[in-house]
Every structure is written in structure tokens, then in C-alpha cells.
Amino acid sequence: MTIEPGEPWGATVDRPDKLRYLVGDAVITSALRDGSARPVAVAGGDLHRTIGGRNPVGREKVLKLPIDLLRVTLDDGEPQHACAHVLIQLPTVRGGWWRGPVIMIMNAEFIGDWHVVARGHPNDGRAESCEWNADFGARQRWEARRRLPGNQHVPHPQIETRSFRKRTWEFDRAMQISIDGTRAASARRVEIIVKPDAATIYA
């Protein structure tokens, strides 16, 4: 069951046997999807920061937390998954952050030092998107980037934020896609479906 507003999230349990302490969102997602029965403790990364930055190493009691995953399909490829975020932008040689649309799809709150969304939760059954309009000027982008660490980049008429369970973007040219901070591929079509309660982590 995904979390409801005002309800406690997860439970305190004894540390599982063979607990893996992992750092990095892409590494964590890979471990959660590899079919191994070994449990995963989140010890670093943007998901780790979102859930409070608690250090699980050496603790006899840990938090057991259900989380959602983002199911990501690029063009007609095989689905991939993210635990933290997906970033869509033009390739660097065509402007990257500084031209065209920039779309951040968030299961976590952070991308590095940037506090992209404040209202999301990794187990609410929804993702949050923050989308910069293609007409967003370079000076405005610089100001938005400067404000990102403090989550002060919205509201703005050329920045759209929304919650969703399933959404598809289509572009007239290939966009650069990064999944959990790792460049995945270029694609013209991106479909994201939120998979509620898809994994369990420890913290």
C-alpha cells in the first residue's frame, strides 16, 4: 500500500542478514531489479537524501521502507527502471540545459545539489515532473539553476510542475535521456509509468 497523507511510512526492524549497503541511485535500482534475494540498504545518493540521509551502516535496527519505481520506456526499447529521477534534455552539442525543453521526472526530491520538488514522496504512487518550456531564455535558465538548491525555481510561467501516474512525451528530434544520473540513450518518445510498492529498501 502506498503511503497516505499523515500516515507513518515503513517500520523499524532488525537488520536483515546479508544486507547490502549501496551508494548511488543507478546502483541501487540495478540491485533492486537483479532478482537477488539480498536486501538493499540505501547509504548514499539522491533517494538516500530524500528519505532523510540516515546512515544505516552498523545499525542493529533499520527502517524497512516500501518505494515506488519509475518504469521508463524509450522509443520501442525494453523498459528500464529508476528509483530517483529521469532527466530529458537536448544533447550537449545542441545546447543541453541551455536550449529546448528540460524535463525532470522525480521519484526523489533531489538531483545532486538541486532540490527539484518538495511535495513528492517515493512511495505515494505518483511521480512529479518539472518541465522548462523550450522558449525559456538562457538568462532565465541561469537564474532557475541558481535557485534550484533551495527549491526556489518555481513558480514561473515557463516552468510547469505536475503529478502523474503515467505520462508520455514525444519530441520531433532525439533528446538525451539520463536515468538515475546515468546517461541511458537518445530517444524521441519517453513513456514513464509509476510502479507503486515495486521495491523495498532499508535505511
Buried (B, 14 or more C-beta within 10 A) or exposed (E): EBBEEEEEBBEEEEBBEEBBBBEBBBBBBBBBBEEEEEBBBBBBBBBBBBBEEBEBEEBEEBBBBBBBBBBBBBEEEEEBBBBBBBBBBBBEEBEEBBBBBBBBBBBBBBBEEBBBBEEBBBBBBBBBBBBBBEEBEEEBBEBBBEBBEEBEBBEBEBBBBEBEEEBEBEBEEBBBBBBBBBEBBBBEBBBBBBBBBBBBBBB
